[in-house]
């Protein structure tokens, strides 16, 4: 993940800020659908971040593992993808 570590940290920092904002919205008793919209935006950003992490894992760890005759990393990715469905 070293390749995109800065991008991942940036996305997570943004998501953290969004969550802080959502907490404030709840405390202020803001309109439910506005809170929901912000939750969905945060969820989308976290999904994007997770996909980036998985892509880097495939591009690096899984490819290296397969080159060395070990397909256990491929099984890990399959299990991770199943959790997303």
TORMAR-538487 format. One line per 10 residues: their letters; for each residue y, x, z of N, C-alpha, C. Coordinates in Angstrom, 1 decimal, padded with zeros to 4 digits. Layout:
BEGIN
a	Y/X/Z/Y/X/Z/Y/X/Z  ...
END
This chain:
BEGIN
xxxxxxxxxx	-001.2/000.8/000.0/000.0/000.0/000.0/001.3/000.9/000.0  001.1/002.1/000.1/002.3/003.0/000.2/003.2/002.8/-001.0  002.7/002.5/-002.2/003.5/002.3/-003.4/004.6/001.2/-003.1  004.3/000.1/-002.6/005.2/-001.0/-002.4/005.6/-001.3/-001.0  005.4/-000.3/-000.1/005.7/-000.5/001.3/007.1/-001.0/001.6  008.1/-000.4/000.9/009.5/-000.8/001.1/009.7/-002.3/000.7  009.1/-002.7/-000.4/009.2/-004.0/-000.8/008.5/-005.0/000.2  007.4/-004.6/000.7/006.7/-005.5/001.6/007.5/-005.6/002.9  008.1/-004.5/003.4/008.9/-004.6/004.6/010.2/-005.4/004.4  010.7/-005.3/003.2/011.9/-006.1/002.8/011.6/-007.6/002.9
xxxxxxxxxx	010.5/-008.0/002.2/010.0/-009.4/002.2/009.8/-009.9/003.6  009.1/-009.1/004.4/008.8/-009.5/005.8/010.0/-009.7/006.7  011.0/-008.8/006.4/012.3/-008.9/007.2/013.0/-010.1/006.8  013.0/-010.5/005.5/013.6/-011.7/005.0/012.9/-012.9/005.7  011.6/-012.9/005.7/010.8/-014.0/006.2/011.1/-014.2/007.7  011.2/-013.0/008.4/011.6/-013.1/009.8/012.9/-013.7/010.0  013.9/-013.4/009.2/015.2/-014.0/009.3/015.2/-015.5/009.0  014.3/-015.9/008.0/014.2/-017.3/007.7/013.6/-018.0/008.9  012.6/-017.4/009.5/012.0/-018.1/010.7/013.0/-018.2/011.8  013.8/-017.2/012.0/014.8/-017.3/013.1/015.8/-018.5/012.7
xxxxxxxxxx	016.1/-018.6/011.5/017.0/-019.7/011.0/016.3/-021.1/011.2  015.0/-021.1/011.0/014.3/-022.4/011.1/014.3/-022.8/012.6  014.0/-021.8/013.5/014.0/-022.1/014.9/015.4/-022.7/015.3  016.5/-022.1/014.8/017.8/-022.5/015.1/018.0/-024.0/014.6  017.5/-024.2/013.4/017.6/-025.6/012.8/016.9/-026.6/013.7  015.8/-026.2/014.2/015.0/-027.1/015.1/015.8/-027.4/016.4  016.3/-026.3/016.9/017.1/-026.4/018.2/018.3/-027.3/018.0  018.9/-027.2/016.8/020.1/-028.0/016.5/019.7/-029.4/016.0  018.4/-029.7/016.0/017.9/-031.1/015.6/018.4/-031.4/014.2  018.2/-030.4/013.3/018.6/-030.7/011.9/017.7/-031.6/011.2
xxxxxxxxxx	018.1/-032.1/010.1/017.3/-033.1/009.3/015.9/-032.5/009.0  014.9/-033.3/009.2/013.5/-032.9/009.1/013.2/-032.3/007.7  013.7/-032.9/006.7/013.3/-032.4/005.3/014.0/-031.1/005.0  015.2/-030.9/005.6/015.8/-029.6/005.5/015.0/-028.5/006.2  014.5/-028.8/007.3/013.6/-027.8/008.0/012.4/-027.6/007.2  011.8/-028.7/006.7/010.6/-028.6/005.9/010.8/-027.7/004.7  012.0/-027.9/004.0/012.3/-027.1/002.8/012.3/-025.6/003.2  012.9/-025.3/004.3/013.0/-023.9/004.7/011.6/-023.3/005.1  010.8/-024.1/005.7/009.4/-023.7/006.0/008.7/-023.4/004.7  008.8/-024.3/003.7/008.1/-024.0/002.5/008.6/-022.8/001.8
xxxxxxxxxx	009.9/-022.5/001.9/010.5/-021.3/001.3/009.9/-020.1/002.0  009.8/-020.1/003.3/009.2/-019.0/004.0/007.8/-018.8/003.7  007.1/-019.9/003.6/005.7/-019.9/003.3/005.5/-019.2/001.9  006.3/-019.6/000.9/006.2/-019.0/-000.4/006.5/-017.5/-000.4  007.4/-017.1/000.4/007.7/-015.7/000.5/006.6/-014.9/001.1  006.0/-015.5/002.2/004.8/-014.8/002.8/003.6/-014.8/001.8  003.4/-015.8/001.0/002.4/-015.8/000.0/002.6/-014.7/-001.0  003.9/-014.6/-001.4/004.2/-013.5/-002.4/004.0/-012.2/-001.8  004.3/-012.0/-000.5/004.1/-010.7/000.1/002.6/-010.4/000.2  001.8/-011.4/000.6/000.4/-011.2/000.7/-000.2/-010.9/-000.6
xxxxxxxxxx	000.2/-011.5/-001.7/-000.3/-011.2/-003.0/000.0/-009.8/-003.4  001.2/-009.3/-003.1/001.6/-007.9/-003.3/000.7/-007.0/-002.6  000.4/-007.3/-001.3/-000.5/-006.4/-000.5/-001.9/-006.4/-001.2  -002.4/-007.6/-001.5/-003.7/-007.6/-002.1/-003.8/-006.9/-003.5  -002.7/-007.0/-004.3/-002.7/-006.3/-005.6/-002.7/-004.8/-005.3  -002.0/-004.3/-004.4/-002.0/-002.9/-004.1/-003.4/-002.5/-003.6  -004.0/-003.3/-002.8/-005.3/-003.0/-002.3/-006.3/-002.9/-003.4  -006.2/-003.8/-004.4/-007.1/-003.7/-005.5/-006.8/-002.5/-006.4  -005.5/-002.3/-006.6/-005.1/-001.2/-007.5/-005.5/000.2/-006.9  -005.6/000.3/-005.6/-005.8/001.6/-005.0/-007.2/001.6/-004.3
xxxxxxxxxx	-007.4/000.9/-003.2/-008.6/001.0/-002.4/-009.8/000.6/-003.2  -009.7/-000.6/-003.8/-010.9/-001.1/-004.5/-011.3/-000.3/-005.7  -010.3/000.1/-006.5/-010.6/000.9/-007.6/-011.3/002.3/-007.2  -010.7/002.9/-006.2/-011.3/004.1/-005.7/-012.7/004.0/-005.2  -012.9/002.9/-004.5/-014.2/002.6/-003.9/-015.2/002.4/-005.0  -014.9/001.6/-006.1/-015.8/001.4/-007.2/-016.1/002.7/-007.9  -015.1/003.5/-008.1/-015.3/004.8/-008.8/-016.3/005.7/-008.0  -016.4/005.5/-006.7/-017.3/006.2/-005.9/-018.6/005.5/-005.7  -018.8/004.5/-006.4/-020.1/003.7/-006.4/-020.3/002.8/-005.2  -019.2/002.5/-004.5/-019.2/001.6/-003.3/-018.4/000.3/-003.7
xxxxxxxxxx	-019.2/-000.8/-003.7/-018.5/-002.1/-004.0/-018.2/-002.9/-002.8  -018.2/-002.3/-001.6/-018.0/-003.1/-000.4/-016.5/-003.6/-000.4  -015.6/-002.8/-000.9/-014.2/-003.2/-000.9/-014.0/-004.4/-001.8  -014.8/-004.5/-002.8/-014.7/-005.7/-003.7/-015.1/-007.0/-003.0  -016.1/-006.9/-002.2/-016.6/-008.0/-001.3/-015.5/-008.4/-000.4  -014.8/-007.4/000.2/-013.7/-007.7/001.1/-012.6/-008.5/000.4  -012.2/-008.1/-000.8/-011.2/-008.8/-001.5/-011.6/-010.3/-001.9  -012.9/-010.4/-002.2/-013.4/-011.8/-002.5/-013.2/-012.6/-001.3  -013.6/-012.1/-000.1/-013.5/-012.9/001.1/-012.0/-013.2/001.4  -011.1/-012.2/001.2/-009.7/-012.5/001.4/-009.1/-013.6/000.5
xxxxx	-009.6/-013.5/-000.8/-009.1/-014.6/-001.7/-009.7/-015.9/-001.3  -010.9/-016.0/-000.8/-011.5/-017.3/-000.4/-010.7/-017.9/000.7  -010.1/-017.1/001.6/-009.3/-017.6/002.7/-008.0/-018.3/002.1  -007.5/-017.9/001.0/-006.3/-018.4/000.4/-006.5/-019.8/-000.2  -007.8/-020.1/-000.5/-008.1/-021.4/-001.2/-008.2/-022.5/-000.3
END
